[in-house]
Amino acid sequence: MSFAWPTALLALALVPLLLLAYVLVQRRRVKYALRFTNLPLLANVVDRAPRWRRHVPPLLVLTALAALVVGVARPQVAVAIPRKEGTVVLAIDRSGSMLANDVAPTRMAAARAAAATFIKGLPKGFKVGLVSFSDQADVVLPPTTDHAAAVRALATLQADNGTALGDAITRSVDLGLTDLEKKVAPSGTPLVVLLLSDGASTTGDATPLEAAARATKAKVPLYTVALGTDAGTITTTSPATGETRVYRVPPDPATLQEVAQKTGGKFFAAADAASLQSVYSRIGSQVGTEVHQRELTAVLTGAGAVFLLASSALSLAWFNRLP
């Protein structure tokens, strides 16, 4: 919770002071009553143990005062509201390292399954585009609201060759901006790129950080996911000699994290299929909602009025007077 006018909260110090004053008045009331020498008369004037109902109206007044003071400070709470429209470009690595099986059944299969779940969870008004990249970046599907077509396009991705990470970023950003017919993403309609890769950039015309600078200038945030573990390996067989070789294919989280931070997005690491699904779910909740500040002044003012009315009603009903 935040406050538009926090200095008004200083007035809350009046509440404990008034409560202390009320306690002192009650004690003095009993003290002065003890000056009566006629005990039967004293019993009629003041109870030795005042009943709890006597204190309810004043406490309600103090509660109302506290609610009104907080209301004057204009409290605000952040509320997540579902977006109706937006564009998400999925950039998925299909380099040869995606055949590693440290993420079961393979990195490629886990990526396709998680991306399909992500697409199905997006609001219907969202457009989804798909870019795949290995030694070059290719547009598999332009942004479309046909989410079923996007899921089908995922099934066509096959792992092979190197990793042109920078080119994938550039191509994805350009694809989203072309769909919006803008050179810079507008603030009203969200455009984000969700990039999944399992290795370091090995080829391409642009480096990842150069491409990230382009995305930053275009105001397109990149959400990046590093898939796999340091234990990931792939096995290749030479067609000429039949010799097999095993290569380590660890992910490159440092570069992906820097890319995300540079563009105002977020970085996630996924070491297995379950965590990858969780990552896509978290990203979907962030992309598919926007945060609005809702002011609670009217609510607290109404609550204060209710407490004051309740105090007056109880005082009239029990003691035939106002508090």
FENDA-V942843 format. One record per pair of residues at least 4 apart in sequence whose C-alpha atoms are under 6 Angstrom apart, sorted by the first residue. I is the first residue (numbers start at 1). J is the second residue. D is the distance in Angstrom with one decimal. If there is no record, write none. Layout:
<<I & J & D> <I & J & D>>
This chain:
<<1 & 76 & 5.7> <1 & 77 & 4.8> <2 & 75 & 5.7> <2 & 76 & 5.2> <3 & 73 & 5.9> <3 & 74 & 5.5> <3 & 75 & 4.3> <3 & 76 & 5.9> <4 & 74 & 5.4> <5 & 73 & 4.6> <6 & 73 & 5.4> <8 & 73 & 5.1> <14 & 18 & 5.9> <57 & 311 & 4.3> <60 & 307 & 5.6> <60 & 311 & 5.6> <61 & 308 & 5.7> <64 & 304 & 4.1> <64 & 307 & 5.3> <67 & 300 & 5.5> <67 & 304 & 5.3> <68 & 301 & 5.4> <68 & 304 & 5.6> <71 & 297 & 4.4> <71 & 300 & 5.2> <71 & 301 & 5.9> <74 & 297 & 5.2> <75 & 295 & 5.8> <75 & 296 & 5.5> <76 & 293 & 5.9> <76 & 294 & 5.3> <76 & 295 & 4.3> <76 & 296 & 5.9> <77 & 293 & 5.5> <77 & 294 & 5.4> <78 & 292 & 5.6> <78 & 293 & 4.6> <79 & 291 & 5.5> <79 & 292 & 5.3> <80 & 289 & 5.9> <80 & 290 & 5.5> <80 & 291 & 4.5> <81 & 289 & 5.3> <81 & 290 & 5.4> <82 & 288 & 5.9> <82 & 289 & 4.2> <83 & 288 & 5.4> <83 & 289 & 5.0> <84 & 125 & 5.5> <85 & 125 & 4.8> <85 & 126 & 4.8> <86 & 126 & 4.7> <86 & 189 & 5.5> <86 & 190 & 4.9> <87 & 126 & 5.6> <87 & 127 & 4.6> <87 & 128 & 5.9> <87 & 191 & 4.9> <88 & 128 & 5.0> <88 & 191 & 6.0> <88 & 192 & 5.2> <88 & 193 & 5.8> <89 & 128 & 5.8> <89 & 129 & 4.5> <89 & 130 & 5.7> <89 & 193 & 4.8> <90 & 130 & 4.9> <90 & 194 & 4.9> <91 & 131 & 4.6> <91 & 132 & 5.6> <91 & 195 & 4.7> <92 & 132 & 4.9> <92 & 196 & 5.0> <93 & 132 & 5.9> <93 & 133 & 5.2> <93 & 197 & 4.9> <94 & 133 & 5.7> <94 & 134 & 5.3> <94 & 159 & 4.3> <95 & 134 & 4.4> <95 & 159 & 5.0> <95 & 160 & 4.7> <95 & 161 & 5.1> <95 & 162 & 5.1> <95 & 163 & 5.6> <96 & 159 & 5.0> <96 & 160 & 4.1> <96 & 161 & 5.1> <98 & 107 & 4.9> <98 & 108 & 5.0> <98 & 159 & 5.9> <99 & 106 & 5.6> <100 & 106 & 5.6> <100 & 107 & 5.9> <100 & 232 & 5.8> <100 & 233 & 5.5> <100 & 234 & 5.2> <101 & 105 & 5.7> <101 & 106 & 4.2> <102 & 232 & 5.2> <103 & 107 & 5.2> <103 & 272 & 4.8> <103 & 273 & 5.9> <110 & 273 & 5.6> <112 & 154 & 5.9> <114 & 277 & 5.1> <116 & 151 & 5.3> <118 & 280 & 5.7> <126 & 145 & 5.9> <127 & 143 & 5.2> <127 & 144 & 4.6> <127 & 145 & 4.4> <128 & 143 & 4.7> <128 & 144 & 5.3> <129 & 141 & 5.4> <129 & 142 & 4.8> <129 & 143 & 3.8> <130 & 140 & 5.4> <130 & 141 & 4.9> <131 & 138 & 5.6> <131 & 139 & 4.6> <131 & 140 & 5.4> <132 & 137 & 5.8> <132 & 138 & 5.5> <133 & 137 & 4.1> <133 & 168 & 6.0> <134 & 161 & 5.7> <134 & 162 & 4.9> <134 & 163 & 4.5> <134 & 164 & 5.7> <135 & 161 & 5.9> <135 & 162 & 4.6> <135 & 163 & 5.2> <135 & 164 & 5.1> <136 & 164 & 5.6> <137 & 167 & 5.9> <137 & 168 & 5.0> <163 & 201 & 5.1> <163 & 202 & 5.2> <163 & 203 & 6.0> <164 & 201 & 5.6> <164 & 203 & 4.8> <164 & 204 & 4.6> <165 & 201 & 5.1> <165 & 208 & 5.8> <166 & 206 & 5.0> <166 & 207 & 4.7> <166 & 208 & 3.9> <166 & 211 & 5.3> <167 & 171 & 6.0> <167 & 204 & 5.8> <167 & 206 & 5.7> <169 & 211 & 5.8> <170 & 211 & 5.4> <174 & 178 & 5.9> <177 & 181 & 5.9> <177 & 182 & 5.3> <177 & 183 & 6.0> <184 & 218 & 4.4> <185 & 218 & 6.0> <185 & 219 & 5.6> <192 & 220 & 5.7> <192 & 221 & 5.4> <193 & 222 & 4.9> <194 & 222 & 5.9> <194 & 223 & 4.8> <194 & 224 & 5.9> <195 & 224 & 4.7> <196 & 224 & 5.9> <196 & 225 & 4.7> <197 & 226 & 5.5> <198 & 226 & 5.5> <198 & 227 & 4.7> <198 & 228 & 6.0> <198 & 251 & 4.6> <199 & 251 & 4.1> <199 & 252 & 5.1> <200 & 252 & 5.1> <212 & 259 & 5.6> <215 & 220 & 5.2> <216 & 263 & 4.7> <221 & 263 & 4.9> <221 & 264 & 5.2> <221 & 265 & 4.7> <222 & 260 & 5.3> <222 & 263 & 6.0> <222 & 265 & 4.8> <223 & 260 & 5.8> <223 & 265 & 5.0> <223 & 266 & 4.9> <223 & 267 & 5.9> <224 & 256 & 5.9> <224 & 267 & 4.9> <225 & 268 & 4.8> <225 & 269 & 5.6> <226 & 253 & 5.5> <226 & 269 & 4.8> <227 & 270 & 5.0> <227 & 271 & 6.0> <228 & 251 & 6.0> <228 & 271 & 4.8> <229 & 250 & 5.8> <229 & 271 & 5.5> <230 & 250 & 4.3> <232 & 248 & 5.9> <232 & 249 & 5.4> <232 & 250 & 5.8> <233 & 247 & 5.4> <233 & 248 & 4.4> <233 & 249 & 5.3> <234 & 246 & 5.7> <234 & 247 & 5.4> <235 & 245 & 5.6> <235 & 246 & 4.4> <236 & 244 & 5.4> <236 & 245 & 5.4> <237 & 242 & 5.7> <237 & 243 & 5.5> <237 & 244 & 4.2> <238 & 242 & 4.9> <238 & 243 & 5.2> <253 & 257 & 5.9> <257 & 267 & 5.1> <258 & 262 & 6.0> <260 & 265 & 4.7> <260 & 266 & 5.1> <260 & 267 & 5.6> <261 & 265 & 5.9> <270 & 275 & 5.3> <270 & 276 & 4.9> <280 & 284 & 6.0> <284 & 288 & 5.7> <312 & 322 & 5.5> <314 & 318 & 5.9> <315 & 319 & 5.4> <315 & 321 & 5.8> <315 & 322 & 5.5> <315 & 323 & 5.8> <316 & 320 & 4.2> <316 & 321 & 4.8> <316 & 322 & 5.8>>
